[in-house]
Amino acid sequence: MISRNFKNVLVVSVGFLSLFTAYGGLQSLQSSLNAEQGMGVASLSVVYASIIISSMFLPHIMIKNLGCKWTIVASMGCYVSYSFGNLYPGWYTLLPTSAILGLGGSPLWSAKCTYLTIAGNAQAAKDGKKGSDLINQYFGIFFFIFQSSAVWGNLMSSLIFGQDSTIAIIPEEQLLACGAADCSLNLNISSTSTRPAQELVWTLVGCYIGVGVLAMIIVAVFLDNIDREQSSHFRENREPFSKTFLATFRLLKDWRLLVLIPLTMYSGFEQSFLSGEYTKNYVTCALGIHYVGYVMMCFGATNSVCSFLFGRLARYTGRAALLFFAALVNFSCIIALLFWKPHPDQLPVFFVFPALWGMADAIWQTQTNGKKLLSVLTFSLHIYIEKGPKISFPLVLPVRNSRAGGLFFFFYCFMAVGKQLLGAFTATF
């Protein structure tokens, strides 16, 4: 018989799996599907920029007033709006829905981190175990399920786009410009031949909307509202907006957070490279857009399995060894991609790089989202709680983690937004 807290972890994980089956699939296709004037990449830039803004104040406010459960549901609705924007992609549909998605991004992940931390600490108290060990285990389970979303979302896109009867053979002239040589100019010129039929695009986006709405229903119906009393208490003791805004940046007083910031920024950078540049300048350029899904499926499958394995392996090897290994894998892939000239005859190679990248990303995700991030915030941030009525530790936990999640999303997206803007500029000119 599984425990109530473990059941809630599974519900959160399945909800995120369904939601990011849709968003992850769309994100992988943006640089190729909406390549005209760099519109797809620009929309991702708006997403990250909007997350930066929302991370400054929204997570704390939403979790404090709605609780973790309903913050997750409301934020999922923001993600679904982006799928609606892709039904008729244009500057006036993609950019506003990208901004809405970004506003929901930081509260979504902050609420998830807070919820899993509360569940882990509560279960550890019942079992007489160390709270940080349960939290790390819950995050490993979450990412094992969540990262598989890349498999299902990209499988949907490849199966649907594979039905396109107008798939063209890529000329040798375009193949010469693929890879690090950047084929942005070629894709813009031949965008009509690389974009699937509009009916297939509508079918795919409609499926993504359906699984996104399903995610909201799963969380709303099956997830327990375990922080209801805490949220009710805080609604009765509202703080000024200025206090909420500045509270996020006060966390920078802890040197351990400052050390984690570069790791979190790099995690955003390496993810944006694979979903934005590799899919466009290597896969779509040399194989066609219908192969993007299959290649990213390889990334998702490897990421999912390795997230589970490294979540458990960390207790034996330590985090430093795993992070060094991930950096070494990423660096080796970058050097290889710099010199590799992609060609359709080298089909297996297109899957090797996402597999290695997925293994490294699993380490970045589990080790920067798990114990090191959350335990630092869970056990040390009491010094930042302002003077007032004394509140028991479990009561202030959601607010601490929501502020922390907002702070880390700020730095997580800062480098990614610059990267995506550079890509939009390159695609435009």
C-alpha positions in Angstrom: 0.0 0.0 0.0 1.6 3.3 -1.1 1.6 6.2 1.2 -0.5 9.3 0.7 2.6 11.5 0.1 4.0 9.0 -2.5 0.6 9.0 -4.2 0.7 12.8 -4.4 4.2 12.7 -5.9 2.9 10.4 -8.6 0.0 12.7 -9.3 2.2 15.7 -9.7 4.6 13.7 -11.9 1.9 12.4 -14.2 0.3 15.9 -14.4 3.7 17.4 -15.5 4.2 14.5 -17.8 1.0 15.3 -19.6 1.6 19.1 -19.6 5.1 18.9 -21.0 4.2 16.3 -23.5 2.5 19.3 -25.2 4.8 22.1 -24.4 8.1 20.1 -24.8 6.9 19.0 -28.3 6.1 22.5 -29.3 9.3 23.9 -27.9 11.4 21.4 -29.9 9.6 22.5 -33.1 9.6 26.2 -32.7 12.9 27.0 -34.4 11.9 24.8 -37.4 8.1 25.0 -37.6 7.9 28.8 -37.2 11.2 29.7 -38.7 9.9 32.7 -40.7 11.7 35.8 -39.5 12.8 33.9 -36.4 9.2 34.0 -35.0 9.4 30.7 -33.2 12.7 31.4 -31.5 11.5 34.9 -30.7 8.5 33.4 -28.9 10.8 31.3 -26.8 12.7 34.5 -26.0 9.5 36.1 -24.7 8.8 33.0 -22.6 12.1 33.3 -20.8 11.9 37.0 -20.4 8.4 36.7 -19.0 9.6 34.1 -16.6 12.3 36.4 -15.4 9.7 39.1 -14.6 7.3 36.7 -12.9 10.0 35.1 -10.8 10.5 38.4 -9.0 7.1 38.3 -7.3 4.5 35.9 -8.6 5.5 32.6 -7.0 5.3 33.9 -3.5 2.0 35.7 -4.1 0.3 32.8 -5.8 1.4 30.0 -3.5 0.6 32.2 -0.5 -2.9 32.9 -1.6 -3.8 29.8 -3.7 -1.7 27.1 -2.1 0.6 24.8 -4.1 -2.2 22.7 -5.7 -4.2 25.5 -7.2 -1.1 27.4 -8.2 0.0 24.4 -10.2 -3.5 24.2 -11.9 -3.6 27.9 -12.7 -0.1 27.9 -14.1 -0.8 24.9 -16.2 -3.6 26.9 -17.8 -1.0 29.5 -18.9 1.0 26.7 -20.6 -2.2 25.5 -22.5 -2.7 29.0 -23.8 0.6 28.7 -25.7 -0.7 25.7 -27.6 -3.8 27.7 -28.6 -1.4 30.4 -29.9 0.2 27.9 -32.2 -3.0 27.0 -34.0 -2.6 30.2 -36.0 1.0 31.2 -35.4 1.8 34.9 -36.0 3.4 37.7 -34.1 0.0 38.7 -32.6 -0.8 35.2 -31.4 2.6 33.7 -30.4 4.1 36.6 -28.5 1.1 37.3 -26.2 0.6 33.6 -25.4 4.3 33.2 -24.8 4.2 36.0 -22.3 1.2 34.3 -20.5 3.1 31.0 -20.4 6.1 32.8 -18.9 4.0 34.4 -16.2 2.9 30.9 -15.2 6.2 29.2 -15.5 7.9 30.4 -12.4 4.9 29.8 -10.1 4.4 26.3 -11.6 7.9 25.1 -10.9 8.1 26.9 -7.5 4.9 25.3 -6.4 6.1 21.9 -7.6 9.3 22.2 -5.6 7.5 23.4 -2.6 4.9 20.6 -2.8 7.5 17.8 -3.1 9.6 19.3 -0.3 6.5 19.3 2.0 5.6 15.8 1.0 9.2 14.5 1.5 9.5 16.1 4.9 6.1 14.9 6.0 6.8 11.3 5.0 10.3 11.4 6.5 8.7 12.5 9.9 6.3 9.5 9.7 9.0 7.0 8.8 11.7 8.3 11.1 14.0 9.0 8.2 16.2 11.9 7.1 14.1 14.5 5.3 16.7 15.4 2.7 17.0 11.7 1.6 13.2 11.5 1.0 13.2 14.8 -0.8 16.0 13.6 -3.1 14.2 10.3 -3.8 11.0 12.1 -4.6 12.8 14.4 -7.0 14.4 11.4 -8.7 10.9 9.8 -9.1 9.5 13.0 -10.4 12.1 13.6 -13.1 12.1 9.9 -14.1 8.4 10.3 -15.0 8.5 13.9 -16.1 11.5 13.6 -18.5 9.7 10.9 -20.4 7.3 13.6 -21.7 9.9 14.3 -24.4 9.3 10.8 -25.7 5.6 11.1 -26.0 5.4 14.7 -27.2 8.0 14.2 -29.9 6.6 10.8 -30.9 3.3 12.5 -31.6 4.9 15.1 -33.8 7.0 12.6 -35.8 4.1 10.3 -36.4 1.7 13.1 -37.5 4.3 14.9 -39.6 5.5 11.7 -41.1 2.1 11.5 -42.9 3.0 14.5 -44.9 3.1 13.6 -48.6 5.1 16.6 -49.6 8.3 15.7 -47.8 11.1 16.9 -50.0 14.6 15.5 -50.5 17.1 18.0 -49.1 19.6 19.2 -51.7 23.3 18.9 -51.3 23.7 22.7 -51.3 21.7 22.9 -48.1 23.6 20.1 -46.5 26.8 22.0 -46.9 25.4 24.8 -44.8 24.2 22.5 -42.0 25.7 22.1 -38.6 28.0 24.7 -37.0 27.9 26.5 -40.4 24.3 27.6 -39.6 21.7 27.0 -42.2 19.3 29.8 -41.1 19.4 31.5 -44.5 18.6 28.2 -46.3 15.7 27.4 -44.1 14.1 30.8 -44.6 14.4 30.5 -48.3 12.9 27.0 -48.5 10.5 27.4 -45.6 7.5 26.3 -47.7 9.1 23.0 -48.4 10.2 22.2 -44.9 6.9 23.2 -43.2 4.3 20.4 -43.1 0.8 20.7 -44.4 -1.3 23.1 -42.3 -3.9 20.4 -41.6 -1.2 18.2 -40.0 -0.1 21.2 -37.9 -3.6 21.8 -36.7 -4.0 18.1 -35.8 -0.8 18.1 -33.8 -1.6 21.3 -31.9 -5.1 20.0 -31.2 -3.6 16.9 -29.6 -1.3 19.0 -27.5 -4.2 21.2 -26.3 -6.0 18.0 -25.3 -3.2 16.5 -23.2 -2.6 20.0 -21.6 -6.2 20.2 -20.5 -5.9 16.6 -19.3 -3.0 17.6 -17.1 -5.1 20.3 -15.4 -7.9 17.8 -14.7 -5.5 15.2 -13.2 -4.0 17.7 -10.7 -7.3 19.4 -9.9 -9.1 16.1 -9.2 -6.5 13.8 -7.7 -3.9 16.0 -5.9 -4.3 16.5 -2.2 -4.2 20.1 -1.0 -1.7 19.4 1.7 -0.8 23.1 2.5 -4.4 24.3 2.8 -4.0 25.5 6.4 -0.8 27.2 5.7 -2.2 29.2 2.8 -5.3 30.1 4.8 -3.1 31.5 7.6 -1.0 33.6 5.2 -4.1 35.1 3.6 -5.0 36.4 7.0 -1.6 38.1 7.3 -0.9 39.8 4.1 2.5 41.5 3.5 3.2 44.7 1.5 4.1 44.1 -2.2 7.5 45.8 -1.6 8.3 43.3 1.1 7.4 40.4 -1.1 9.4 41.8 -4.0 12.6 42.4 -2.0 12.3 39.1 -0.1 13.5 37.1 -3.2 16.7 39.1 -3.5 17.5 38.9 0.2 18.2 35.2 -0.3 21.4 36.3 -2.1 22.9 36.8 1.4 23.4 33.0 1.6 26.7 32.2 -0.2 25.4 28.7 -1.0 22.8 30.1 -3.3 25.4 32.2 -5.0 27.4 29.1 -5.7 24.3 27.4 -7.2 23.5 30.3 -9.5 26.1 29.4 -12.3 24.9 25.8 -12.3 21.3 26.8 -12.7 22.1 29.3 -15.5 24.1 26.7 -17.4 21.3 24.2 -17.1 19.0 26.6 -18.9 21.7 27.3 -21.5 22.4 23.7 -22.4 18.7 22.9 -22.7 18.0 25.8 -25.0 20.9 24.8 -27.2 19.5 21.3 -27.8 15.8 22.3 -28.3 16.6 25.4 -30.4 19.9 25.1 -32.3 20.5 21.3 -32.6 17.0 20.6 -33.8 17.1 23.4 -36.4 20.7 23.5 -37.7 21.5 19.8 -37.5 18.2 17.7 -37.6 15.8 19.8 -39.6 18.5 21.1 -41.9 19.9 17.7 -42.8 17.0 15.3 -42.3 13.8 17.3 -42.3 11.4 18.5 -39.6 9.7 15.1 -39.3 12.8 13.7 -37.7 12.9 16.3 -34.9 10.5 14.3 -32.8 12.4 11.0 -33.2 15.7 12.7 -32.2 14.2 14.4 -29.2 12.6 11.2 -28.2 16.1 9.7 -27.8 17.0 12.7 -25.6 13.8 12.2 -23.5 14.2 8.5 -23.0 17.8 8.8 -21.9 17.0 11.7 -19.7 14.2 9.9 -18.0 16.1 6.7 -17.2 19.3 8.6 -16.1 17.3 10.9 -13.9 16.1 7.9 -11.9 19.5 6.3 -11.8 21.5 9.4 -10.9 18.9 10.4 -8.3 19.9 7.2 -6.4 23.6 7.1 -7.4 24.2 10.6 -5.9 24.2 9.2 -2.3 27.2 7.0 -3.1 29.3 9.1 -5.5 28.5 12.6 -4.1 27.3 15.5 -6.2 30.6 17.0 -7.2 31.7 13.8 -9.1 28.4 13.7 -11.0 28.4 17.4 -11.9 32.0 17.1 -13.2 31.0 14.1 -15.3 28.0 16.0 -16.8 30.2 19.0 -17.7 32.8 16.7 -19.3 30.0 15.0 -21.4 28.6 18.4 -22.5 32.1 19.8 -23.4 32.9 16.7 -25.4 29.7 16.9 -27.4 30.2 20.6 -28.1 33.6 20.0 -29.5 32.4 17.2 -31.7 29.4 19.2 -32.9 31.7 22.1 -33.9 33.5 19.9 -36.4 30.8 17.4 -37.4 29.2 17.9 -40.9 25.7 16.3 -40.6 24.6 14.2 -43.5 21.5 11.9 -44.0 23.9 8.9 -44.5 25.1 9.3 -40.9 21.6 8.7 -39.4 22.8 7.0 -36.1 25.0 9.9 -35.2 22.0 12.2 -35.1 20.8 10.1 -32.1 24.1 9.8 -30.3 24.4 13.4 -29.4 20.8 13.8 -27.9 21.4 10.5 -25.9 24.7 11.9 -24.4 23.1 15.3 -23.9 20.1 13.7 -22.1 22.4 11.8 -19.8 24.2 15.0 -18.8 21.0 17.0 -18.5 19.6 14.4 -16.1 22.5 15.1 -13.8 22.0 18.9 -14.0 18.3 18.5 -13.3 18.4 16.1 -10.5 21.4 17.6 -8.7 20.3 21.3 -9.0 16.6 20.7 -8.3 17.0 18.2 -5.5 18.6 18.1 -2.1 21.3 20.8 -2.7 18.8 23.4 -3.8 15.9 22.6 -1.5 17.7 21.6 1.7 19.8 24.8 1.6 16.6 26.8 1.4 14.6 24.6 3.8 17.1 24.6 6.6 18.8 28.0 6.4 16.3 30.7 5.3 14.7 31.3 8.7 17.1 34.2 9.1 15.2 36.1 6.4 11.8 35.8 7.9 10.8 39.3 9.1 9.9 40.0 12.7 6.4 39.1 13.6 4.3 36.4 15.3 6.3 33.2 15.7 5.2 30.6 13.2 6.1 26.9 13.2 8.6 25.8 10.6 6.2 23.8 8.4 4.0 26.9 8.1 6.7 29.1 6.5 8.1 26.4 4.3 5.9 27.1 1.3 6.8 30.8 1.3 10.5 30.1 1.6 10.5 27.7 -1.3 8.3 29.8 -3.5 10.7 32.7 -3.1 13.7 30.5 -3.7 12.1 29.0 -6.8 11.5 32.5 -8.1 15.1 33.5 -7.5 16.5 30.5 -9.3 14.1 30.9 -12.2 15.4 34.4 -12.6 19.0 33.2 -13.0 18.0 30.0 -14.9 16.4 32.1 -17.7 18.8 35.0 -17.8 21.3 33.3 -20.0 18.7 31.5 -22.0 16.9 34.7 -23.0 20.2 36.1 -24.4 20.8 32.9 -26.2 17.4 32.9 -27.8 17.5 36.5 -28.7 20.8 36.0 -30.5 19.1 33.1 -32.4 16.2 35.3 -33.4 18.6 38.0 -34.6 20.5 35.5 -36.7 17.4 34.0 -38.2 16.1 37.4 -39.1 19.2 38.8 -40.7 
